[in-house]
Amino acid sequence: MRDNVKKILNHIVEELCRRVKAPYPPPDATKYDVDDFTWTEEELENFRKWLSDYLYSIPMFKRRGKKYIAKEVEYFIFQYGWDYDKETKKTEEQDDHRC
């Protein structure tokens, strides 16, 4: 069971890195900092959908239901997701202040 969870987590982290073109595994067996790479809102949403679909395809998660999976996805992104692209964030903030 542990090996299976390890494989699942490894696949998720590999996909997380691939989406921002981060080498995986990290060089010199170090960890990435959340600020090392950024992604846009669209990239985040695409990853959220991918992760939900991926977890739903795994029987041990599928049994727990979509609400459980949605919570796990949000927790994973909160803990391990990348920071937003600063330029995209500034543009979105500027758009919010327009009348």
Sequence and secondary structure as in RCSB ss.txt:
>XXXX:A:sequence
MRDNVKKILNHIVEELCRRVKAPYPPPDATKYDVDDFTWTEEELENFRKWLSDYLYSIPMFKRRGKKYIAKEVEY
FIFQYGWDYDKETKKTEEQDDHRC
>XXXX:A:secstr
 HHHHHHHHHHHHHHHHHTTT  SS GGG    TTSSEE HHHHHHHHHHHHHHHHTSHHHHTT HHHHHHHHHH
HHHHH  EE HHHHHHHHHHHT  
